[in-house]
Structure formats: C-alpha cells, structure tokens
C-alpha cells in the first residue's frame, strides 16, 4: 500500500549520522513538523540538526490527505463550549496564521509543490449547528459562511465554508524545503538525557531538544502515553471520479473526507482506534462507498493514516515537561497534521528564541482539563485490558488451525505468540507483547500488521517496527 504522494515524488536520500557532534538545537523526527521547525529555527539563526529514524516524510507525512486548513470540523462551537470563546478564537486564528505561513514559505522559497488555494467545507445534517459555527467563526475574523451549495454526492443540510485555505503535495514541499537543512536519515534515536541525544552511530549534544516524532517515546517526564491515544483511517485515490474544487469533511465520526489532487479524488474514512480492527474490512467498505458514489471510477492507490488524539482536541506544543526546560514537543495533531505542523514550528521557534507568542498558552502541554482526566481514565482502562489479556487470555487457535493469509494470537509449544501464515503456508512468529509498555498486541487484518490498542505502536507481520512510541521490533528470537 503506497500513498499517491509516495507514488508521485522521489525523495533525495541523506546519509546517517556518523560520530558525535554539537549543535544549538536537535530535532528528533523528520516529518512535516520536524522539517518545518528546523526551517523556522535556521531562519532565526539557531543552528539545527534533524535526526530521522528512516527517511524524511516516511512516517505520517506521506499518508496525509494534505489539507492546509484552519477548519478542524465544528471546532469553534466545540471549544467555545468547553473552554470559552477566547480560547476558541485563539485556536482557530493561530491555525489560520499557519495556513497563511505555508503560502508565504512556498513563495519565499520558490517551491513547486502543486500548491493550490481553495475553500474548505465541513458538512452536516444539522443546519442549526452549521449556522452557529459559521457565525461564530466569522465573529473571530475567519473567512467563514454557511452554504447549501456543495459538490459532494452525499445528503446533508449544507456546510460551513472557509475560504483562503489550501492543498498541496506534501512530499514535494518537504523535499524542497529540506535541501537547505542539516538532516541525518537512518538514524533512530535510542535515548535522550538532559542535553544529549543518543543514537547507535553517535551522540548529539544540544542546547535544545525538540521531539517531533508523532508520538513521544520518552515516557517520563511528560506522561504523553497517558494523555493521548491513536486512531487509524483509510484513503482511496480514485481516477475518473470527476473534479472537486473544495475540500470536504463531515462532522460525524463515520463521515467521509473528499479532496482533489490533479485528476484524482481522494476519498477517506472508516476511522477506528488503533488496535481495534479485529474483523477488518475497512478498505472494502470504503471501496463500496466509492462504487456507490462514483460509479465508473477506478482505484489507483490506497493507504492509511494514523493520528494522535488529545482529550480536548488541541495539540500539545511547547515545553516537554517542567523538569526539562530545554526540551520541547509537538504532538497530538488530531487529523490536522499539516496546519498543526506549521503552527508547531512557529510556536517552538518563538519559545526557543524568547519571543512572546500570544497563542502559546492555548497549546501548552502543561494545561490540564476535566476532559483530559476522563480520557486518562478511559485510556488507562484500555491499558489495563491490554495487560490483562497478555497474562490471562487463552488463545482459541493453534498454528495448525490458522488459515493461510491470516494472523492471530495462537498457542504454541513455548506459549502464546503472534503468528501469520502466508498463502504458501510460510509461518512468521512474533512476540505479542508491545515493547513500549507491555500491552498485548492485536492483529490488523486490513494491513497485516500487529497493532497496540493501548498507545498505537505498530509492527509488520515479520515483527519490524512501523510506528512508535515503541522503539524496537517484536521479533521472536
């Protein structure tokens, strides 16, 4: 499975770190957030090094739908109810500034990345909610209106339209921007202490350490593992589905996402919590919707994305923890990684340079709310369940019972193990304990991976690490 972005952009390869070095700032993670933060820091005169475990953009960036928008669902009403209108206004205005910064960077650096200004829409069956959202967003100074003129073939009462939003090719943008930065690829970070970052091939000492790894892998301090969970969703790229001018998303958890890239329509949906996909079928259900909505279209690519979800729908951007004043973090982007990445870069730049940013407090990881407490309780329940299964669940199958092309937790001569049987009867056996915090993994039949329902780590059927916060694979040695 390869995204349309990966299929249409080759990335320059960079060498791994070799030996020790010192710099002013080191960024762990070479996705959109990490590269943009490095760019903003370098422009501000801060010498910066990026360490990437694989290739830049190879994590969540390559799997985005690449919408650059301040419209994060019906976020104005949601935040106004939970945190007050002032916080809601600051949140959306900060994101609108990030949208505008993308266009500025693209123009300043003369980047060819299929950037296209367009309108963004959130659709719903609830006309009153839409009208209230549009009115509130407009009162905050955003280019928002209610409209019943929409292009997508789904029944709804209308949509809130945000003008002056945009879309682009994320990997073309990332590759061009990275040309002027110091980046080491194939350099996974093993640990971080105070002002040093350790890798297998050298140590980087720095005045500032920035964690831009999607999900932070240092558990203490910060405890981000208890403050977020991860969700997966699926995308099809369709040819011969017509041309869509705007970008659309619904206000319900089972709504579809629509966005045009060139001659391809990107249709997304079927979201679920990572590790909770026992029965599978998400791609096929999305394909059925595609056949219904766009008869005659054909699939040219399919892929999935993973998002870190916070309890209050606001990312964690700022100081990692009070005990580490020179550590910084950018995580919890919900489903809005592009805008949140630019916002992170701007906020972290200002924090490190000692510039007061009027939006910093809204995104500060040190904030706490009742919503977060209830989410922690729910996520703790997931963790307890995962640990309980590890010790007490009795597998229902043995290797001989497992059908070809399927994976499951089975009973072996040496105890429980995760087993995948290929169509030609080859067996791949792995440890089913997540090396992050010990939860029992679950088989994902849609993608033939082992996924952690507690914190979202993922591994392929051979045991290789795909997505953190785990830092190593689950090979059954």
Secondary structure, 3 states (H helix, E strand, C coil): CCCHHHHCCCCCCCCCCCCCEEEEEEEECCCHHHHHHHHHHHHCCCCEEEECCCCCCCCCHHHCCCEECCCCCCHHHHHHHHHCHHHHHHHHHHHHHHHHHHHHHHHHCCCCCCCEEEEEEEEECCHHHHHHHHHHHHHCCCCEEEECCCCCCCCCCEEEEEEEEEECCHHHHHHHHHCCCEEECCCCEEEEECCEEEECCEEEEEEEEEECCCCCCCCCCCCHHHCEEEEEEEEEEEECCCCCCCEEEECCCCCCEEEEECCEEEEEEEEEECCCCCCCCHHHHHHHHHHHHCCCCEEEEEEEEEEEEECCCCCEEEEEECCEEEEEEEECCCCCHHHHHHHHHHHHHHHHHCCCCCCHHHHCCCCCCHHHHHHHHHHHHHHHHHHHHHHHCCCCEEHHHCCCCEEEEEEECCEEEEEEECCCCCEEEECCECCCCCCEEEEECCCCEEEECCCCCEEECCCCEEECCCCCCCECC
